[in-house]
Amino acid sequence: MRQASMPSGRPYELEPGDLADPADEHRLLVADEQRRRTFDVRVIWSAIYRHRIAVSIILTIALLAGIASIVFMPRIYQATASVQIDQQTAKVLGTEDMEPIVSGSDAERFLQTQLDILESRGMAKQVIDRLGLDKSTAFLEDIGITSVEDLTPAEKHELLLTTVQKNLSADLPLNSRVLKIAFSTRDADLSARVANAYAEQFIQANIQRKFSTGDYSRDFLKNQLDKAKQRLEASERDLISYSRAARLIDASAGAAQVGSPEGPRSLVTANLVQLNQAYAQANAARLEAEQRWEQARGVPVTNLPEVLSNLAIQQLLQKRAELNADMSRMQQHMRSDHPTVLQAQAQIAELDKRANALAENIRASIRNQYLTARKQEQAIERQLNSLKTDTLSEQDRSVHYTILKREVDTNREMYEGLLARYKELSAEAGVANNNITIVDRADPPLKPSSPRKKLNLAAALGIGFILAFLYVYGREKLDDAIRDPRDVETKLHLPLIGIVPAVADGDILEALRSQKSAISEAYHSIRSAVELSSNRGLPHSLVVTSSAMGEGKSTTSYALARDFAQVGRRVLLIDADMRRPSLTTFFGGAKDAPGLSSVLARMNDHNSVIVRSAEPNLSYMPAGPLPPDPASLFSGNALTDLLDQLSGEFDLVILDAPPVMALADSVQIASIAQVTVFVVEAGSAHFGQARNAVTRLLRARAEVIGGIVTKYDPRVAGYDQTYESYTTQYG
């Protein structure tokens, strides 16, 4: 699998096409990212397991410390009294002041204020004085303070105050008005006495504050009442003196009008008001008479409604109608100059004359009524104008009178209000209303409240767990060894192609020869992973290297070569470590026999140095004589030419290269070979060193197809046996 490195040792990413299936590559990258971001309990447990002895020691010491605290800590007894705090008190007289009902944050502030009062220094002083705790040192000795002989009285008093406040605890639960008052000492009876004294003194102080407030209010009101009385009397005298001097007579009480709230304030004003009403009536009467006269003057007298409705006129008109009827009958039988007809005409003329005279009299009466009404209106108007002048003159003089009168009214209202309030406070003076009552009195506790065995043990174990966690965390941060096989993917960004378990007992060669051993099964799996690592099939040349020596790269090279040979592949295993060759352990032979160094130095042909092993299809090329500068042998084209020649003779050439760190050999070999496998020893290889080694390989454009974890023991690493479960199930 091709890896792309970034300059300056930055993290490198997987490239498309490294796996046979791009979908598998994508799933691998997603899984790596999720593992990096997921809180892995398994990793934490493995770290704890690796340091289990130190963790056990820390927890044991913490548990012993908790037991020691239970045994040696003094016994503390806590007595609790409770009081109920109401925002309002029941009224006795019905006139007492009551605080308004509030809710929400205001109610919380009220209760918090009461709690602060209880915990104040002033309340502590009152309790000390109530119980006489300052008379001797017995209280401090009961608390556990003995060295008080060298203290001054002021220092002793301050110590007593501080001790009382320190041993007091007040708790006001949420959504409750019941305040719990607890006090702790080494004496159960003393704890109960102090707790009850706090509750009683809290109530008494609350009553005293209210009584002091009421007493101050009465004194204040008495003083203000005397001053208000003096101001009222002085303002009344000033008003009377000025009204006499200005000759102003208050007639508001006697001249009140119906429907009005009050009457005029002076006689002139009263006369003006009454005359103004008479003038309005006269004006209305004059207008009415004028209208009647205008109507009577503009129409014939006989058409006036007053004439037509007059009884005398109606009788004359009726009699005239009768004469007209008689004359009409007479004219039918008599001539117009007949005496009877003439007499009848004379009677009708007389009746008309009398009716006209009577109608004229009625119209004259209407005119006289109009003239009389106009004269009356004019007379009242003249008198009204005279009173208006007098009233305006009087108003100039009454401005100051009004000011004095207003001051008298204001002073009277103030005096009456203060007097009423003073009488209420005087009546309430003997009523002691209280909004704090005792719910439960404190009894001497039968059992100590401290030390609390379960709590002490839990706290000790909690501290022990914290210390153990810090210890494990610190050790893990300082130790960057690669223990989990998944670290190859998450830290080195290499695909994990195999895990080789550690061989507990016996020879590793025996384990490799056993087809059902765990190590054989592991290398079978690695061989399959190498074949499937690329869509190009089995590579022609494979380099096996590691970051440091002793990580199992030579064993891995031999095991892979042997495994590939067993499946019918023609395999050549080359010992390319010209500094400390180790494949002779598996194949034997003399150390100075011609080998790879001879071929690269053009001293021998490659066919002459290849050794056929007892395993079918497996050949071996030793390292050859150790040269003084192995890196120079790999710098030319000799190795490239050798691999090209061997590719036609063998299916796979495996090169056991030296470690990468501090050496240039492996980097040069990996850059020439087709693929590279990186070996990591579990618990020994360090992350920083292995990362730098992989980075060097990638910078040399080596195609690193993955990593192999060797010598892996899940019990030592602190992990479960997930990676070797197949051996127990199918072995």
HELIX and SHEET records of a PDB file:
HELIX    1   1 PRO A    7  GLY A    9  5                                   3    
HELIX    2   2 PRO A   22  ARG A   37  1                                  16    
HELIX    3   3 VAL A   41  ARG A   50  1                                  10    
HELIX    4   4 ARG A   52  PHE A   72  1                                  21    
HELIX    5   5 SER A  105  LEU A  118  1                                  14    
HELIX    6   6 ARG A  121  LEU A  131  1                                  11    
HELIX    7   7 LEU A  133  LYS A  135  5                                   3    
HELIX    8   8 ALA A  138  ILE A  143  1                                   6    
HELIX    9   9 PRO A  153  ASN A  167  1                                  15    
HELIX   10  10 ALA A  188  ALA A  245  1                                  58    
HELIX   11  11 LEU A  267  ARG A  297  1                                  31    
HELIX   12  12 VAL A  301  ASN A  303  5                                   3    
HELIX   13  13 PRO A  305  LEU A  308  1                                   4    
HELIX   14  14 LEU A  311  HIS A  333  1                                  23    
HELIX   15  15 PRO A  339  GLU A  428  1                                  90    
HELIX   16  16 LYS A  453  LEU A  478  1                                  26    
HELIX   17  17 ASP A  487  THR A  490  1                                   4    
HELIX   18  18 ILE A  508  ARG A  513  1                                   6    
HELIX   19  19 ALA A  518  GLU A  531  1                                  14    
HELIX   20  20 LYS A  553  GLN A  566  1                                  14    
HELIX   21  21 THR A  584  PHE A  587  1                                   4    
HELIX   22  22 LEU A  596  LEU A  600  1                                   5    
HELIX   23  23 HIS A  606  VAL A  609  1                                   4    
HELIX   24  24 PRO A  630  PHE A  634  1                                   5    
HELIX   25  25 ALA A  638  SER A  647  1                                  10    
HELIX   26  26 ASP A  665  ILE A  672  1                                   8    
HELIX   27  27 PHE A  687  ARG A  699  1                                  13    
HELIX   28  28 PRO A  714  ALA A  717  1                                   4    
HELIX   29  29 THR A  722  GLU A  724  5                                   3    
HELIX   30  30 SER A  725  TYR A  730  1                                   6    
SHEET    1   A 2 GLN A   3  ALA A   4  0                                        
SHEET    2   A 2 GLU A  13  LEU A  14 -1                                        
SHEET    1   B 4 LEU A 168  ASP A 171  0                                        
SHEET    2   B 4 VAL A 178  THR A 185 -1                                        
SHEET    3   B 4 TYR A  77  ILE A  85 -1                                        
SHEET    4   B 4 ILE A 436  ASP A 440 -1                                        
SHEET    1   C 8 LEU A 496  PRO A 501  0                                        
SHEET    2   C 8 VAL A 704  TYR A 712  1                                        
SHEET    3   C 8 VAL A 675  GLU A 681  1                                        
SHEET    4   C 8 SER A 541  SER A 546  1                                        
SHEET    5   C 8 LEU A 652  ASP A 656  1                                        
SHEET    6   C 8 VAL A 571  ASP A 575  1                                        
SHEET    7   C 8 LEU A 618  MET A 621  1                                        
SHEET    8   C 8 VAL A 611  ARG A 612 -1                                        
END                                                                             
